[in-house]
Amino acid sequence: MERMIASDERRTDTMGIEQSPQRPVLDVALAASALAALRRTNYLPLCRVEVTAAGGRVVLVGRVPRHHLKQVAQTIVKGVPGVVEVRNEIEVVSSR
């Protein structure tokens, strides 16, 4: 017999992020807000950074030519409303 889940029970995924029908929409909106914030900096390399979000946790992936830009990206995204954590996986690559 299948177990029914009461409507007031909360489900979480393996990362401990609460699941709900609204979660994917909220994650997409948060990622879009973070990406828009990066684009407003007018640093071209930051416009190419990929942004994903899940439950307020944002992941940044991409390549920038200077360490300073990696730090700028993290600082900007930390200031976006709704962001609780930033995982900065941006690589610094020289253009030599």
C-alpha positions in Angstrom: 0.0 0.0 0.0 1.4 3.4 -0.9 1.9 5.9 1.8 0.0 9.2 1.3 1.8 12.4 2.2 -0.3 14.8 4.2 -0.5 18.2 2.7 1.2 19.8 5.7 4.3 17.5 5.4 7.3 19.0 3.9 9.5 17.2 1.3 13.1 18.0 0.8 15.6 16.9 -1.8 19.1 15.5 -1.1 20.5 19.0 -0.6 17.9 19.7 2.1 16.1 22.2 -0.2 12.3 22.2 0.4 10.4 21.1 -2.6 7.2 22.8 -3.7 5.4 23.4 -7.0 6.6 27.0 -6.8 10.2 26.1 -6.2 11.3 25.9 -9.9 9.7 29.2 -10.7 11.4 30.9 -7.7 14.8 29.4 -8.7 14.5 30.6 -12.3 13.5 34.1 -11.1 16.4 34.2 -8.6 18.9 33.0 -11.3 17.5 35.7 -13.7 17.9 38.4 -11.0 21.5 37.4 -10.3 22.4 37.3 -14.0 20.8 40.8 -14.5 22.9 42.1 -11.6 26.0 40.8 -13.2 25.1 42.4 -16.5 24.5 45.7 -14.9 28.2 45.8 -13.9 29.1 46.4 -17.6 32.1 44.0 -17.3 31.7 41.9 -20.4 33.2 38.7 -19.0 30.6 38.7 -16.2 27.8 38.8 -18.8 29.0 35.4 -19.9 28.8 33.8 -16.5 26.2 31.0 -16.2 24.0 31.2 -13.1 21.8 28.5 -11.6 19.8 28.7 -8.4 18.1 26.2 -6.0 16.5 27.2 -2.8 18.4 30.5 -2.4 21.7 28.9 -3.2 23.3 30.3 -6.4 26.1 28.7 -8.4 28.3 30.7 -10.7 30.2 29.0 -13.6 32.3 30.5 -16.3 35.7 32.0 -17.1 37.1 35.4 -16.4 40.5 36.9 -17.3 41.2 38.3 -13.8 40.7 37.2 -10.2 39.2 40.6 -9.4 36.3 39.9 -11.7 35.6 36.5 -10.0 35.4 38.4 -6.7 33.2 41.1 -8.2 30.8 38.5 -9.4 30.5 36.9 -6.0 30.0 40.2 -4.2 27.4 41.3 -6.7 25.4 38.1 -6.5 25.5 38.0 -2.7 23.7 41.3 -2.7 20.7 40.0 -4.7 17.6 39.7 -2.6 16.8 36.0 -1.9 20.4 34.8 -2.2 21.4 32.9 0.9 24.6 31.3 -0.4 26.9 31.7 -3.4 29.1 28.9 -4.8 31.6 30.5 -7.0 33.0 28.0 -9.6 34.2 30.7 -11.9 37.7 30.0 -13.4 40.3 32.6 -13.8 42.1 32.1 -17.1 44.8 34.2 -18.6 44.5 35.4 -22.2 48.2 34.9 -23.0 
